[in-house]
Amino acid sequence: MDKIKNIIRRIRACVVRILVCISNKPLFIRERILIIAPHPDDEVLGCSGLIQRSLKEGKAIDVVILSGGGKSHSGCCCIDEKELIESRRALSRTAAGILGLPLNHLHFLDYPDGEISFDCRETRKLKILIDKLRPKTIFIPHKGEGWNDHLAAGDIVKKFIGEDLCVELYEYCVWFWYYNTWNIDWKNACVLKMNRQEHTVKNRAIDTYIQPVAPCGRPWSGVLPKVFVGANRWKKELYFEIE
């Protein structure tokens, strides 16, 4: 059954790529960008090309990672959650260095992994950070991610922004490539085409997260499905403008 599901996932990913590339609408990179990542690795899987291109163009860009990803070894071993979070954040810093993102543009909050919500006390800290950074464009996880923390992260930002026409919202794709989501806003799809160097750097950043292993022998970030990782290694990145 899993093999059949993975075949379907691969077919869907190919179909989505073909349909998106037909329109071929490029992503226009604006000033003062903020990427909201629910867990350590989402920013790399979904937005490595965007981060690199923004920095090359001299655009201000910040990344805030909402949780420490402390549940990535749930049911696996007895690694202390604090140690797990510290290790995953160390990987985030290493990945940021590979992408060229200055560490003072990488921000960590302490939302509980698996329980990100607007009612969490960390939401106030996120609001303060957004007000301080004053981004013109915010990137949030796609509404079809199929992962509660990803959906909640987007909902929190949408509540903050409301009817503020000065801030543009875009969705980026991570678990979008894994779940059988067809609720796709084709007309607002945008593609960022990475050049060879950018694509190589993105893959190095991905490897920074998925290759280092904890004492139990599993990656610090948990064992991610191969079909999921493979889909996110595409040489293009898919974004959706929210109207």
Buried (B, 14 or more C-beta within 10 A) or exposed (E): EEEEEBEEBBEBBEEBBEEBBEEEBEBEBBEBBBBBBBBBBBBBBBBBBBBBBBBEEEBBBBBBBBBBBBBBBEEEEEBEBEEBBEBBBBBBBBBBBBBEBEEEBBBBBBBBBBEBBEEBEBBEBBBEBBEEBEBBBBBBBBBBBBBEBBBBBBBBBBEBBEEEEEBBBBBBBBBBBBBEBEEBBEEBBBBBBBEEEBBEBBBBBBBBBBEBEBEEEBBBBBEBBEBBBBBBEBBBBBBBBBE
